[in-house]
Amino acid sequence: MTTTAAGLELRPLVIPASLEASDAADFVAMVTVRNQVYRELCGHDDHAVTAGELLPHYQPNAYEQRYCWLLLDDGRPVGRAGLDLPNEEGSRVGYWLVELLREAHGRGLGSQAYAEVERTARRHGRTVLQSWAQHNEAPGERLAAPTGFGSVPAQDAGVRFYRKHGYVLEQIERCSVLDLREPFDAIEQLFAEARAAARGYRLVSWFLPTPSEYVDGYAWMKSRMATDAPAAGLEFDEEVWDAARVALHDSRYLEGGQTVRVAAAQHIETGELAAFSELSIRGDAAATSHQEDTLVLKHHRGNRLGALVKCDNLLAWRSVAPLSPRVMTYNAEENRPMLDVNEALGFVPLAYEGAWKKVLE
């Protein structure tokens, strides 16, 4: 525990075995303050989760080390901080966040929390730190991404925080949303076009847990997410996925009461899974849905497979989650092939995130 004279405290977060455990109170408080931070920043509750939904994602596992802190002001939770350290051999990266309620801004708690994050990363020999945050529009000077796609307002509080601590903007990510209450005419038309262009492929789909016949192909595609998606100047470890890692991935969603549908394109001649897209919704049937990972393997691109799997998921989704009002997704601003598909489906921009990087000396 770190406490300052002003009563600001960084309390290491205990991850309870269950929400009924005697040490679960701080985890529940962390989730509550997390949801409040996102509501203040984004103006909606589309990122809200329950403690029960989030807890499985925080349980210790073989693939990463996770450090978390609850930030308090005179004993009252006002924020959180976290650091994820991949366990891939030779990894030098760490991914972090520091999030505060507006009432706690300007008092140094964010910088104090970041200092602890960086100290922890250095202690584990990590030399590249990366972080993402939404930056809302503001007048004045703008800071452009080196990719040539997108910019953020230089006077945004988050932008100033990253630059103050030595970070460089590497990439812009676009958050887009699709209104599920609108007619699906454009989706049906795009689906027909994609099916015609992908004659050498068949559609397969499943709900988590992943069926045994698809585990190997799904694992390979998930492993490519770290290396094949546009990454600008960011650094990602090449990940090794196998049946055990897929099982862990699936259990995190299922134990949290979430539903995930995977649509995939299978190459008919070889049987290889060539593309996939995921749609998820939390236990609340009226919550916002999330289009999560989508990937087309490099040697299968050019066959409209991204459109094929996204359309298949969306056309099935109304029967899965008929009360969900919209779907949210994220893409790198320079990922024009995926943005073209999303825009044709009817997705519209909602917000933008900056991806930031610092190389430690």
Steps between C-alpha positions, in 0.01 A plus 500: 500500500619849409345800677579869456459781747191611311324174586535352151557125509605232249378171639611178327186327382430152629334279237247288690423141408131594487277794579383317812856493637578715804760700302273589205399852610789684334446318170133598501599859579750497212232391252261767628755779460605360160143529374467852639823610328382371163159661545665836568742467209270352237157630600336154488504162673595283202826402672335412831551151645407332822758372746389146422560549128846650550635274775583199276719725283705597807573153634871402489608303194811371328506758223538831682579664831247761605556775757207714614449783744191664642547878531341661803451850633458500878387137474250556217565329163564758227690301238702197404832410340617184332800344329496185286828322427487226234689183584617434143869410502719809467207741529604857567154662492247601761145632455358738757217731595437771757138614530359763736165657572493866396474611862846351561671672207770760556626376836787280388338162563521402132873578487556320829322192364691515173831518687410175677406342167834594347694384806328164483570464128867584548526251784391230255745610233241649264627776276197585283180629658180549299159636586170599337249770596201676347563866417193716453486787253631840609588822316853605417819326395488134399757224527510277192575128507820408314298253292345799320153390612327695775594749770414594857449840663826611657324661797301193599586412861596146407724615216678741734543224759662260255733764358597618848617147580703459183258315274477522122174465306527201266152430369135607505223248554144573392206389711200436274140401570224332300133558587342154518150650488544624143412286193763245400460555124862614452630208704298249301622651172863495615458141619375392157794672330749345742359150452532538124864610533594223746395196302796294618395539864220383726362670808518331837398645835483414867431637844770472762627258615681427176414157352795262488508489119567875484738543794826472302389735223355750744818490708714572195284794394498643853879478507517709182303787659819618671706508181272543197281795603632852422721601793680818386805544726354297785668178611319171559637160586425209272262289703476123512143374520402139557197311630575600860516868414178482300333326794613781734380765254159332474461444874558867577190595304286205602573527873403867479163411349580646158398367160750494214426391143788431260445503124782353293580438135642156423703436185316212336799343325730487804258524793704789643317766697586816309311780673292564809300765681359502853185660641440511872244624748507505879233339717270801466289419192445871430870593516711623213659219299868502411663391177833379632785334311469476123779371278559364152820298470740672261506230232118498482449873460332645192199264512257720698534273802496786751162612369379139486563417866385837633174482306434145609539597866283810474219327311489229766529744789142621507388152602782479757460843661175656373499771769855623439479850349838525331839345433829669586840423348855638476736520202831666428428816303741387225326161468304611198396148385318433828364854524364467146311189604370659819385813322321292237325314782379832645750562779563868576787658700427568866836578662876474455777357714870576499751214524810617688848357542805571713840331479662495844863602530 
